[in-house]
């Protein structure tokens, strides 16, 4: 996925089993943030930064959606524990993360494994990507400020 491209129409299924489509957000700018795992320190800090500024996002015409490869049960627990006001997509089959190009080989502590690259996509009201904040740029504690 690159700036100027449109996000896929079918985004996925959220923690409550609801299908989310790009057209559901027509007329709103969309913040689609992809994160590695529920309830890890970095992912929790990132989600809470977005939660704490959620009203500002809404006031500025944004919708916010998170996405990771965990299942609905994990997402519901993460949402409940952190009072997250936005949906989390359950990409357990890696469809969206692969479409967006944010899944691949990672290295940490000398080991290599497949995983999700923390990335945020911001679209205009038509679903066209206007900005991408990549893994090396994201500051999890100040992520909302980076976007706004």
ABEGO torsion letter per residue (X at the ends): XBBGBBBBABAEBBAAGBBBBAAAABGBBBBBBBBABBGBAAAAAAAAAAAAAAAAAAAAGBBBBBBBABBAAAAAAAAAAAGBABBBBBBAAGAAAAAAGABBBBBBGGBBBBBBBBBBBBBBAAGBBABBBBAAABBAAAAAAAAX
